């Protein structure tokens, strides 16, 4: 069974539960799970002034996941 794709609606907390190693990536991008945990990757990227696709790409590459197919 393949791991689920990391989608832009995935919350920081959910990703940390499924992939505890993602903490290092969030730390690198100054994303604080205590403050930002309930927000989606899309919302956190917007709030932090990051490109959401880049954030997801880094997570995918680091965690060995996949991006969802385009709509």
Buried (B, 14 or more C-beta within 10 A) or exposed (E): EEEEEBEBEBBBEBBBEBBEEBBEBBEEBEBEBEEBBEBBBBBBBEEBEBEBEEBBEBBBEBBEBEBEEEE
